[in-house]
Amino acid sequence: MYAITTPSFGDPEVLTWAEVDTPTPAPGELLIRTVAAGVNRADVLQRKGHYPPPPGISEVIGLEVSGHVEALGAGVTGWTVGDPVVALLSGGGYAEFVVAPAGQCVPPPEGIDLVTAGAVIEVAATVVSNLDEAGLGEGDTFLVHGGSGGIGSFAIQYAKALGARVLTTAGSDEKLDYCRDLGADVALNYRDDWQAGVAEATDGRGVDVILDNMGAKYLMPNVKALADDGRLMIIGLQGGVKGELNLNTLLTKRASVTAMSLRGRPVEQKAAICDRVRESVWPRLADGSITPTREARVPLREAARAHELLDSGDNIGKIILVA
C-alpha cells in the first residue's frame, strides 16, 4: 500500500507519499480500507517531531479515518467485510489501509457522507470526554478558544446542545461570524483584550468551563476568567508547555485545572469514549442539531498541501484527506 511517511521532521514538505507494508489486523482489530482521514493539530506536532506515537503504534500520522472494513482480526464480531466504518486511532491514518481496535470503530452517523465522517470522531471524542469530565450542563457558561477550528466549531455546537451559554475566541471577522453562525452567543477577537470581553459578557462573574488548546500562554488569563468553582480543561499546548500559575487565585475561586490527552489512553477507555460519542453525538448529527463543520478536501497523497493550509491559520473548520 501507499502512505504518507515522514523520513525527517520539519515543514510540510517532509511529508512523502511512499510504498509501505500493508498492516495485518491483530486479534480484536479491524483492517480498514481508507476513504478519508481527518487532519488535526496533533498531526502537525508529530510532523515536527514533538508528538511521537505511543509505543507499538504506527509511525504514520493520522488520528481518525473513515472507510470500509477490509478484514477482521481474530475474535472480532459485529462487523462484516465491506461495512462502512469510522475509527478513532492512535496513529496510522494517512494511509490506504489502517488497523484499529474494534472498540474504537463505529458505524458512520446516519445521513453523513463517508468523507465528511472521516473528520468527526476525533474532535467529537475530545470534546465529549472533556465536557463530561468538566460536568458542563444546562445554564452553565462555556468558553472555547479557537472557535473556528475543528475542535472549536464542534464544541460550540455541542455545548449549545447541552444548554450552555457559549463564548468563543477567533482571530478574524470572518472567523468570528462563522462562530456566531454555529451558535456562539459571544465571539471575541483574541487579538484584542478577550479577557475584558469575557468579563463584560458575564457581568464580571466569569465562565464555568473553559476548553483550551493554548496551554501555557493562556494559563493565568484562563484561570482569571473562571467563575467560582470553574473548571479549566487543557487539551493542547499551542502556546507552550511551561506557564506560571497563581495558586491563590485558583484557591480563592475553588477552581480546578485539568489536562487531558486522548491519544495515549488505554484501548478500553477510548472504546468507552467512542460508545459515548455514538450515543450522544451521532443522533444530533442525524437530526441536524449539530452539523458537520466547514471542510476543505485534499487528496491523501497531497497531505503536504493540507498541512500548509493548516499551518497558515487561514483555514476554517476541518481539513480532510481523501484517498
N, C-alpha and C positions, 0 to 999 in steps of 0.2 A: 504494500500500500504506500501512499504518499502522505506526508505530514509536514507541518511547519516545524522546523528544527532551529535550534539556537547554537551554532558552532562556537559563538562567543557572545558575551554580554555587551549591551550598549544601545545605540539608537535603533529605530525601526528597521534599518537596512540589514541588521544581523539576522532577521527572520528569513529562513531559507526553506524553499519547497524542495523536499528531498525524499528519496525512497527509503523506507524503514521496514522492519519486520511487522507483520500484522499480529496484534496481540491475540492470545488464546484465553478464553474465559476460564477462570479457576472455579472450583465449586462455589456455588452461591452467586455467581456473576452472570451478567448478560454481555454478549458481544453485540455492539450496535453499529450499523452502517450509518454514518453521519449524514444528515440532511443540512443541519445548521449548527453553528456554535456561537454562543454569546461572547462578546468581548467585554472584559471588566478591568477596572483599575489594578486589581491584583495581577493581571496578566502583564501589565506594564512593569510592575515591580519585579516580576520574575524575569522578564526580558532584560532588565538592567542588572540582574544578579542579586537582588535584595530580598527575594521571597522564594527560596528553594522549595520544591515539593517535599512532602513528608517522606520518610524512609519507605522504600519499596514502591513508590508511585512513579509513573512515567515522567520523564523529563520534558515531555511535550507540554506546552502551555495549553490551558483551557479548562474552565471550571463548570461548564454546562453545555449540553448538547440536546438536540432532538434528532430523531432518525427512526430507523426500523430495526427490530430485533433480527439479528443475523444468525445467532447461535445461542444455545443455553448451556451454562455450566452445570455440572452435576448437582442435583438436589434442587434446582430451580423449578418452581411450579407457578401457575397462574399466568404464564406468558407463552406465546406461540411465535415461531419464526414468521416474520413479516409484520408483526404487530407494530403500530406506531408507538413511540416511547419518548419520554423526556427524562433526562438523567442529570442529577447533581453529582459533580465529580470532584476529586482531589487533584486532578491533572489529566492530561491526555486528549483534551477536546479538539485541538486544532489538527485533526487527522481524519482520514477517510473512514477509519474504524476505531472504536474505543471500547474498553471494557469498563463495567460499572457494577458495584454490588446491587443485587436485585432490590434490596430495601431502599436504595436511593433512586429507583426508577419508578415513574408513574405514567399512566396514560396522559396524553396532552389534554388541556382543557377543552371542553366541548365548544365548538364553533370557532376555535382559534387555529389558523393555518399552521402547519408544522414548522415553517421557517420562523415565524413570529414566536412560536412556543419554545424555540431554542434559546431564547434570551429572557425567559421569565423566571425559571425556578431558582437561579442563584440569588437574584435580588429579592424574590419573594421569601426564600428561606432565611436570608439575612435579616430582613425587616421583621418578619413574623416572629422569629426566635428572639430578637432583641426587644420588641414591643411586648411580647409575652412576659419576658423576664422583668421588664420595667413596669408591667401591670397597667399599661395605658388603657384608659376606659372612657366611657361617655362622660362628657363635661370637662375632661382634662384639657389642658393647653399643651400643645406639642410643637417643638421646633426641630426642623431638619435642615442641615446645611447642604448646599449644593442641590437645590430642589429641581433643577432642570436635567440632572444626570439620571442614570439608570436607577440607582438606589433612591434618590430623592423623588423622582417622578412617581415611582411606585409607592413610596412611603407617604407622600401627600394623600394619595387616594385611599390607601389602606387605613390611615389614621382617621380620615373623614368617615370612612365606612364604620369605624368603631365609635363614632360620635364625638371625636375630639375637635377642638378648635385648632387650626393648623397655621403656624408661621413658618416661613422658609427664607433662605438667602440664595441669591444668584448674582451673576456678575454683569448683566446687561439688561436693557429694557426688553429686548426680545425674549430673553430667558425668564424675566420676571412676569411678563404677560403669559408665557406658557405655563408657568406655575399657577397663576391665577385661573387660567382655563382648566387646569386639573382639579381645582377646588381649594387652593390655598386661600385662607382668609386674609393673610397679611404676607406680602412679599417684599423683602428688603434687599437692597443692593449691598453686598458685602464690601464693596469699595468705599462705601460711606460708613457712618457710625451705626452699624447694625445693632450694637448693644443699646444705644439710646432708642432705636426704633422698637426693640423688644420691650424696653421699659415703658415707652409710651403706649404701645399696643396692649399692654397688660396692666395699665394704671399702676405701674411700679411693683406689681405682685411677682412677676417672673413667670416662668413656664414650668410645668410639671415634669415633662420628659424632653430631653434633647437627644437626637440621634446625630452623632458627629463623626465625620470622616477626616478631620484635620489633625486631631491628636494634640501634640504639644503646643502649637501656636495658639489654639483656641482654649486651652485647658482652663486658665483662670477666667477669661471672659465668659466661658460657658458656665462655670460654677457661679459667677456673679449673676448670670441671667436666670439661674434656677429659682423657683419658688421654695418656700419652706417644704421640707420633705420631698424635694425634687430629685430626679434621677437622671444622671448623665450617662449615656451609653456610647462608648467609643468603639467604632468599627473600622477606623482607618487612621493612617499616620502620614497623610499628605503634607502636614505642617510640621513634621519632625517627631522624634521619639522621646526627647527629654524636655519636660516642662517643669515649671515651678508652681507649687500649689500651697495656698494659704489654708492650712488645716482649720484655723479658727473660723474662717468663712464657711467652710464645709460643716463644721461642728455646729455653728450658730444656726444654720439652716436645717440641721438634721438631714443633710443631703447625702447622696451616695454617688460614687463614680465607679462604673463597671466597664471593663474592656472585654469584648467577646469576639473571638475568631471562629469562623465556621469551618475552614478548610481542614484543620488538624483534629477535629472532633472524632471520636470513635464511630465506627460504622453504625452501631446501634443508636447513637444519639442522632446522627444525620438521618437515619431511616425514620426515626420518630418525628423529626422536623419535617421531612418530606410528607409524611402522613398528615401532619398538621396543616401544611400548605395545601394539600389536596382537599382537606376538609374545609379550610377557612377562606382560601383564595380562589380555587377553581370555580366554585359556584358563583362567586362575584364576577369573575371574568365571563362566565356563561350568560349571566343576566345583564351584563353591561354596567353594573355599579362600579366596577373597576375596568378600565380599558387599557389595552397594551400601549406603551409609550411610543412616541415618535421614534422611527428607526431608520438607520442607514444600512443598506445591504451591500456587502463587498464580497467578491469571490474568495473562497478559502485560500487559494494559492496566492492571493494578493493581501495577505494578512499585514504586511508591512504598511500598506496604504491605510488600512483600518487603524493601525497604531499611530500613524502620522496624524490622522484625523482626531483621535482621542487625545494625543499629546498637544494638539493645537489649542484645545479648550473651546473650540468653536462648536463642537457637536452638542446637540440637544437630544436627550433620550438615549437609546441603546444603539450600538453598532453590532451587526450580525454578520458572521462569515457564512457564506452559502457554499456548500460542497458541490 
